[in-house]
Amino acid sequence: QVQLVESGGGLVQPGGSLRLSCAASGSIVSINTMGWYQHTPGKERELVATITSGGGTNYADSVKGRFTISRDNAKNTVDLQMNSLKPEDTAVYSCNARVILNGRSYVYWGQGTQVTVSS
């Protein structure tokens, strides 16, 4: 089993920056894809950004140009640098990791970290 722990959330003013980090531990052989998702009340969890083991990235249109996802394969960590934050970015941010073993996909989630953008 893989455990994911996020850190770095908090309260920030509009236009400010935060850097979220996620560390994976446990029975890890190889993590294929890691990502960040956001969840607000009344809505499903939505993609923010993903990154493959090879470094390929994908971003939601709403954060493109403002957020940057990165990972360290050796350390099994994934970070999300968030700049030019807006009130609508307020959400619980969760990281995930997708592992493929024997042709099957396994997805693990962290507990999430709260990001609040407010004056």
Beta strands, then each sheet from edge to edge (+ up, - down):
strand 1: 2-7
strand 2: 10-12
strand 3: 18-26
strand 4: 33-39
strand 5: 46-52
strand 6: 57-59
strand 7: 67-72
strand 8: 77-82
strand 9: 91-101
strand 10: 104-109
strand 11: 113-117
sheet 1: 1+ 3- 8+ 7-
sheet 2: 2+ 11+ 9- 4+ 5- 6+
sheet 3: 2+ 11+ 9- 10+
end
